[in-house]
Amino acid sequence: MDANELGFLIEEALLTLALIGVPVGVLLFFLISLVRYLRRDKSDEVQTKKRKRMLIISVVIFGIFLAVCCALFILLMIGLAHM
């Protein structure tokens, strides 16, 4: 195995990690924020505001990521249709 093959393997491993790790991380962040918000102490207003803010941030990030994934999928389908 020469340096080019090793570099290619490292590049592919990082790309795979990015393509799988980022969606899983965003989904976990959203689910954890949702569970923490639902299981909060409703009498503590400071904690409620903080968890609500984190839930809103996680929903926005998840929505942006989902929109990007849908856009890439649509572009892929358009590209395949015009081949």
Distance bins in CASP14 RR format, pairs under 12 A and 6 or more apart:
PFRMAT RR
TARGET T0000
AUTHOR 0000-0000-0000
RMODE 2
METHOD distances of the structure
MODEL  1
1 7 0 0 0 0 1 0 0 0 0 0 0
1 8 0 0 0 0 1 0 0 0 0 0 0
1 9 0 0 0 0 1 0 0 0 0 0 0
1 10 0 0 0 0 0 1 0 0 0 0 0
2 8 0 0 0 0 0 1 0 0 0 0 0
2 9 0 0 0 0 0 1 0 0 0 0 0
3 9 0 0 0 0 0 1 0 0 0 0 0
3 10 0 0 0 0 0 1 0 0 0 0 0
4 10 0 0 0 0 0 1 0 0 0 0 0
4 11 0 0 0 0 0 1 0 0 0 0 0
5 11 0 0 0 0 0 1 0 0 0 0 0
5 12 0 0 0 0 0 1 0 0 0 0 0
6 12 0 0 0 0 0 1 0 0 0 0 0
6 13 0 0 0 0 0 1 0 0 0 0 0
7 13 0 0 0 0 1 0 0 0 0 0 0
7 14 0 0 0 0 1 0 0 0 0 0 0
7 15 0 0 0 0 0 1 0 0 0 0 0
8 14 0 0 0 0 0 1 0 0 0 0 0
8 15 0 0 0 0 0 1 0 0 0 0 0
9 15 0 0 0 0 0 1 0 0 0 0 0
9 16 0 0 0 0 0 1 0 0 0 0 0
10 16 0 0 0 0 0 1 0 0 0 0 0
10 17 0 0 0 0 0 1 0 0 0 0 0
11 17 0 0 0 0 0 1 0 0 0 0 0
11 18 0 0 0 0 0 1 0 0 0 0 0
12 18 0 0 0 0 0 1 0 0 0 0 0
12 19 0 0 0 0 0 1 0 0 0 0 0
13 19 0 0 0 0 0 1 0 0 0 0 0
13 20 0 0 0 0 0 1 0 0 0 0 0
13 21 0 0 0 0 0 1 0 0 0 0 0
14 20 0 0 0 0 0 1 0 0 0 0 0
14 21 0 0 0 0 0 1 0 0 0 0 0
14 22 0 0 0 0 0 1 0 0 0 0 0
15 21 0 0 0 0 0 1 0 0 0 0 0
15 22 0 0 0 0 0 1 0 0 0 0 0
16 22 0 0 0 0 0 1 0 0 0 0 0
16 23 0 0 0 0 0 1 0 0 0 0 0
17 23 0 0 0 0 0 1 0 0 0 0 0
17 24 0 0 0 0 0 1 0 0 0 0 0
17 25 0 0 0 0 0 1 0 0 0 0 0
18 24 0 0 0 0 0 1 0 0 0 0 0
18 25 0 0 0 0 0 1 0 0 0 0 0
19 25 0 0 0 0 0 1 0 0 0 0 0
19 65 0 0 0 0 0 1 0 0 0 0 0
19 69 0 0 0 0 0 1 0 0 0 0 0
19 72 0 0 0 0 0 1 0 0 0 0 0
20 26 0 0 0 0 0 1 0 0 0 0 0
20 27 0 0 0 0 0 1 0 0 0 0 0
21 27 0 0 0 0 1 0 0 0 0 0 0
21 28 0 0 0 0 1 0 0 0 0 0 0
21 29 0 0 0 0 0 1 0 0 0 0 0
21 65 0 0 0 0 0 1 0 0 0 0 0
22 28 0 0 0 0 0 1 0 0 0 0 0
22 29 0 0 0 0 0 1 0 0 0 0 0
22 61 0 0 0 0 0 1 0 0 0 0 0
22 62 0 0 0 0 0 1 0 0 0 0 0
22 64 0 0 0 0 0 1 0 0 0 0 0
22 65 1 0 0 1 0 0 0 0 0 0 0
22 68 0 0 0 0 0 1 0 0 0 0 0
22 69 0 0 0 0 0 1 0 0 0 0 0
23 29 0 0 0 0 0 1 0 0 0 0 0
23 30 0 0 0 0 0 1 0 0 0 0 0
23 61 0 0 0 0 0 1 0 0 0 0 0
23 62 0 0 0 0 1 0 0 0 0 0 0
23 63 0 0 0 0 0 1 0 0 0 0 0
23 65 1 0 0 1 0 0 0 0 0 0 0
23 66 0 0 0 0 1 0 0 0 0 0 0
23 68 0 0 0 0 0 1 0 0 0 0 0
23 69 1 0 0 1 0 0 0 0 0 0 0
23 72 0 0 0 0 0 1 0 0 0 0 0
24 30 0 0 0 0 0 1 0 0 0 0 0
24 31 0 0 0 0 0 1 0 0 0 0 0
24 62 0 0 0 0 0 1 0 0 0 0 0
24 65 0 0 0 0 0 1 0 0 0 0 0
25 31 0 0 0 0 1 0 0 0 0 0 0
25 32 0 0 0 0 1 0 0 0 0 0 0
25 33 0 0 0 0 0 1 0 0 0 0 0
25 58 0 0 0 0 0 1 0 0 0 0 0
25 61 0 0 0 0 1 0 0 0 0 0 0
25 62 0 0 0 0 1 0 0 0 0 0 0
25 65 0 0 0 0 1 0 0 0 0 0 0
26 32 0 0 0 0 0 1 0 0 0 0 0
26 33 0 0 0 0 0 1 0 0 0 0 0
26 57 0 0 0 0 0 1 0 0 0 0 0
26 58 0 0 0 0 1 0 0 0 0 0 0
26 59 0 0 0 0 0 1 0 0 0 0 0
26 60 0 0 0 0 0 1 0 0 0 0 0
26 61 1 0 1 0 0 0 0 0 0 0 0
26 62 1 0 1 0 0 0 0 0 0 0 0
26 63 0 0 0 0 1 0 0 0 0 0 0
26 64 0 0 0 0 1 0 0 0 0 0 0
26 65 1 0 1 0 0 0 0 0 0 0 0
26 66 0 0 0 0 1 0 0 0 0 0 0
26 68 0 0 0 0 0 1 0 0 0 0 0
26 69 0 0 0 0 0 1 0 0 0 0 0
27 33 0 0 0 0 0 1 0 0 0 0 0
27 34 0 0 0 0 0 1 0 0 0 0 0
27 58 0 0 0 0 1 0 0 0 0 0 0
27 59 0 0 0 0 0 1 0 0 0 0 0
27 61 0 0 0 0 0 1 0 0 0 0 0
27 62 1 0 0 1 0 0 0 0 0 0 0
27 63 0 0 0 0 0 1 0 0 0 0 0
27 65 0 0 0 0 1 0 0 0 0 0 0
27 66 0 0 0 0 1 0 0 0 0 0 0
27 69 0 0 0 0 0 1 0 0 0 0 0
28 34 0 0 0 0 0 1 0 0 0 0 0
28 35 0 0 0 0 0 1 0 0 0 0 0
28 58 0 0 0 0 1 0 0 0 0 0 0
28 61 0 0 0 0 0 1 0 0 0 0 0
28 62 0 0 0 0 0 1 0 0 0 0 0
29 35 0 0 0 0 0 1 0 0 0 0 0
29 36 0 0 0 0 0 1 0 0 0 0 0
29 54 0 0 0 0 1 0 0 0 0 0 0
29 55 0 0 0 0 0 1 0 0 0 0 0
29 57 0 0 0 0 1 0 0 0 0 0 0
29 58 1 0 1 0 0 0 0 0 0 0 0
29 59 0 0 0 0 0 1 0 0 0 0 0
29 60 0 0 0 0 0 1 0 0 0 0 0
29 61 1 0 0 1 0 0 0 0 0 0 0
29 62 1 0 0 1 0 0 0 0 0 0 0
29 63 0 0 0 0 0 1 0 0 0 0 0
29 65 0 0 0 0 0 1 0 0 0 0 0
30 36 0 0 0 0 0 1 0 0 0 0 0
30 37 0 0 0 0 0 1 0 0 0 0 0
30 54 0 0 0 0 0 1 0 0 0 0 0
30 55 0 0 0 0 1 0 0 0 0 0 0
30 56 0 0 0 0 0 1 0 0 0 0 0
30 57 0 0 0 0 1 0 0 0 0 0 0
30 58 1 0 1 0 0 0 0 0 0 0 0
30 59 1 0 0 1 0 0 0 0 0 0 0
30 60 0 0 0 0 1 0 0 0 0 0 0
30 61 1 0 0 1 0 0 0 0 0 0 0
30 62 1 0 1 0 0 0 0 0 0 0 0
30 63 0 0 0 0 1 0 0 0 0 0 0
30 64 0 0 0 0 0 1 0 0 0 0 0
30 65 0 0 0 0 1 0 0 0 0 0 0
30 66 0 0 0 0 0 1 0 0 0 0 0
31 37 0 0 0 0 0 1 0 0 0 0 0
31 38 0 0 0 0 0 1 0 0 0 0 0
31 55 0 0 0 0 0 1 0 0 0 0 0
31 58 0 0 0 0 1 0 0 0 0 0 0
31 59 0 0 0 0 0 1 0 0 0 0 0
31 62 0 0 0 0 1 0 0 0 0 0 0
32 38 0 0 0 0 0 1 0 0 0 0 0
32 39 0 0 0 0 0 1 0 0 0 0 0
32 51 0 0 0 0 0 1 0 0 0 0 0
32 54 0 0 0 0 1 0 0 0 0 0 0
32 55 0 0 0 0 1 0 0 0 0 0 0
32 58 0 0 0 0 1 0 0 0 0 0 0
32 62 0 0 0 0 0 1 0 0 0 0 0
33 39 0 0 0 0 0 1 0 0 0 0 0
33 40 0 0 0 0 0 1 0 0 0 0 0
33 50 0 0 0 0 0 1 0 0 0 0 0
33 51 1 0 0 1 0 0 0 0 0 0 0
33 52 0 0 0 0 1 0 0 0 0 0 0
33 53 0 0 0 0 1 0 0 0 0 0 0
33 54 1 0 1 0 0 0 0 0 0 0 0
33 55 1 0 1 0 0 0 0 0 0 0 0
33 56 0 0 0 0 1 0 0 0 0 0 0
33 57 1 0 0 1 0 0 0 0 0 0 0
33 58 1 0 1 0 0 0 0 0 0 0 0
33 59 1 0 0 1 0 0 0 0 0 0 0
33 60 0 0 0 0 0 1 0 0 0 0 0
33 61 0 0 0 0 1 0 0 0 0 0 0
33 62 0 0 0 0 1 0 0 0 0 0 0
34 40 0 0 0 0 0 1 0 0 0 0 0
34 51 0 0 0 0 1 0 0 0 0 0 0
34 52 0 0 0 0 0 1 0 0 0 0 0
34 54 0 0 0 0 1 0 0 0 0 0 0
34 55 1 0 0 1 0 0 0 0 0 0 0
34 56 0 0 0 0 0 1 0 0 0 0 0
34 57 0 0 0 0 0 1 0 0 0 0 0
34 58 1 0 0 1 0 0 0 0 0 0 0
34 59 0 0 0 0 1 0 0 0 0 0 0
34 62 0 0 0 0 1 0 0 0 0 0 0
35 51 0 0 0 0 1 0 0 0 0 0 0
35 54 0 0 0 0 0 1 0 0 0 0 0
35 55 0 0 0 0 1 0 0 0 0 0 0
35 58 0 0 0 0 0 1 0 0 0 0 0
36 47 0 0 0 0 1 0 0 0 0 0 0
36 48 0 0 0 0 0 1 0 0 0 0 0
36 50 0 0 0 0 1 0 0 0 0 0 0
36 51 1 0 1 0 0 0 0 0 0 0 0
36 52 0 0 0 0 0 1 0 0 0 0 0
36 53 0 0 0 0 0 1 0 0 0 0 0
36 54 1 0 0 1 0 0 0 0 0 0 0
36 55 1 0 0 1 0 0 0 0 0 0 0
36 58 0 0 0 0 1 0 0 0 0 0 0
37 47 0 0 0 0 1 0 0 0 0 0 0
37 48 0 0 0 0 1 0 0 0 0 0 0
37 49 0 0 0 0 0 1 0 0 0 0 0
37 50 0 0 0 0 1 0 0 0 0 0 0
37 51 1 0 1 0 0 0 0 0 0 0 0
37 52 1 0 0 1 0 0 0 0 0 0 0
37 53 0 0 0 0 1 0 0 0 0 0 0
37 54 1 0 0 1 0 0 0 0 0 0 0
37 55 1 0 1 0 0 0 0 0 0 0 0
37 56 0 0 0 0 1 0 0 0 0 0 0
37 57 0 0 0 0 0 1 0 0 0 0 0
37 58 0 0 0 0 1 0 0 0 0 0 0
37 59 0 0 0 0 0 1 0 0 0 0 0
38 48 0 0 0 0 0 1 0 0 0 0 0
38 51 0 0 0 0 1 0 0 0 0 0 0
38 52 0 0 0 0 0 1 0 0 0 0 0
38 55 0 0 0 0 1 0 0 0 0 0 0
39 47 0 0 0 0 0 1 0 0 0 0 0
39 48 0 0 0 0 0 1 0 0 0 0 0
39 51 0 0 0 0 1 0 0 0 0 0 0
39 55 0 0 0 0 0 1 0 0 0 0 0
40 46 0 0 0 0 0 1 0 0 0 0 0
40 47 1 0 1 0 0 0 0 0 0 0 0
40 48 1 0 1 0 0 0 0 0 0 0 0
40 49 0 0 0 0 0 1 0 0 0 0 0
40 50 0 0 0 0 1 0 0 0 0 0 0
40 51 1 0 1 0 0 0 0 0 0 0 0
40 52 0 0 0 0 1 0 0 0 0 0 0
40 54 0 0 0 0 0 1 0 0 0 0 0
40 55 0 0 0 0 1 0 0 0 0 0 0
41 47 1 0 0 1 0 0 0 0 0 0 0
41 48 1 0 0 1 0 0 0 0 0 0 0
41 50 0 0 0 0 0 1 0 0 0 0 0
41 51 0 0 0 0 1 0 0 0 0 0 0
42 48 1 0 0 1 0 0 0 0 0 0 0
42 49 0 0 0 0 0 1 0 0 0 0 0
42 51 0 0 0 0 0 1 0 0 0 0 0
42 52 0 0 0 0 0 1 0 0 0 0 0
44 50 0 0 0 0 1 0 0 0 0 0 0
44 51 0 0 0 0 1 0 0 0 0 0 0
44 52 0 0 0 0 0 1 0 0 0 0 0
45 51 0 0 0 0 0 1 0 0 0 0 0
45 52 0 0 0 0 0 1 0 0 0 0 0
46 52 0 0 0 0 0 1 0 0 0 0 0
46 53 0 0 0 0 0 1 0 0 0 0 0
47 53 0 0 0 0 0 1 0 0 0 0 0
47 54 0 0 0 0 0 1 0 0 0 0 0
48 54 0 0 0 0 0 1 0 0 0 0 0
48 55 0 0 0 0 0 1 0 0 0 0 0
49 55 0 0 0 0 0 1 0 0 0 0 0
49 56 0 0 0 0 0 1 0 0 0 0 0
50 56 0 0 0 0 0 1 0 0 0 0 0
50 57 0 0 0 0 0 1 0 0 0 0 0
51 57 0 0 0 0 0 1 0 0 0 0 0
51 58 0 0 0 0 0 1 0 0 0 0 0
52 58 0 0 0 0 0 1 0 0 0 0 0
52 59 0 0 0 0 0 1 0 0 0 0 0
53 59 0 0 0 0 0 1 0 0 0 0 0
53 60 0 0 0 0 0 1 0 0 0 0 0
54 60 0 0 0 0 0 1 0 0 0 0 0
54 61 0 0 0 0 0 1 0 0 0 0 0
55 61 0 0 0 0 0 1 0 0 0 0 0
55 62 0 0 0 0 0 1 0 0 0 0 0
56 62 0 0 0 0 0 1 0 0 0 0 0
56 63 0 0 0 0 0 1 0 0 0 0 0
57 63 0 0 0 0 0 1 0 0 0 0 0
57 64 0 0 0 0 0 1 0 0 0 0 0
58 64 0 0 0 0 0 1 0 0 0 0 0
58 65 0 0 0 0 0 1 0 0 0 0 0
59 65 0 0 0 0 0 1 0 0 0 0 0
59 66 0 0 0 0 0 1 0 0 0 0 0
60 66 0 0 0 0 0 1 0 0 0 0 0
60 67 0 0 0 0 0 1 0 0 0 0 0
61 67 0 0 0 0 0 1 0 0 0 0 0
61 68 0 0 0 0 0 1 0 0 0 0 0
62 68 0 0 0 0 0 1 0 0 0 0 0
62 69 0 0 0 0 0 1 0 0 0 0 0
63 69 0 0 0 0 1 0 0 0 0 0 0
63 70 0 0 0 0 1 0 0 0 0 0 0
63 71 0 0 0 0 0 1 0 0 0 0 0
64 70 0 0 0 0 0 1 0 0 0 0 0
64 71 0 0 0 0 0 1 0 0 0 0 0
65 71 0 0 0 0 0 1 0 0 0 0 0
65 72 0 0 0 0 0 1 0 0 0 0 0
66 72 0 0 0 0 0 1 0 0 0 0 0
66 73 0 0 0 0 0 1 0 0 0 0 0
67 73 0 0 0 0 0 1 0 0 0 0 0
67 74 0 0 0 0 0 1 0 0 0 0 0
68 74 0 0 0 0 0 1 0 0 0 0 0
68 75 0 0 0 0 0 1 0 0 0 0 0
69 75 0 0 0 0 0 1 0 0 0 0 0
69 76 0 0 0 0 0 1 0 0 0 0 0
70 76 0 0 0 0 0 1 0 0 0 0 0
70 77 0 0 0 0 0 1 0 0 0 0 0
71 77 0 0 0 0 0 1 0 0 0 0 0
71 78 0 0 0 0 0 1 0 0 0 0 0
72 78 0 0 0 0 0 1 0 0 0 0 0
72 79 0 0 0 0 0 1 0 0 0 0 0
73 79 0 0 0 0 0 1 0 0 0 0 0
73 80 0 0 0 0 0 1 0 0 0 0 0
74 80 0 0 0 0 0 1 0 0 0 0 0
74 81 0 0 0 0 0 1 0 0 0 0 0
75 81 0 0 0 0 0 1 0 0 0 0 0
75 82 0 0 0 0 0 1 0 0 0 0 0
76 82 0 0 0 0 0 1 0 0 0 0 0
76 83 0 0 0 0 0 1 0 0 0 0 0
77 83 0 0 0 0 0 1 0 0 0 0 0
END
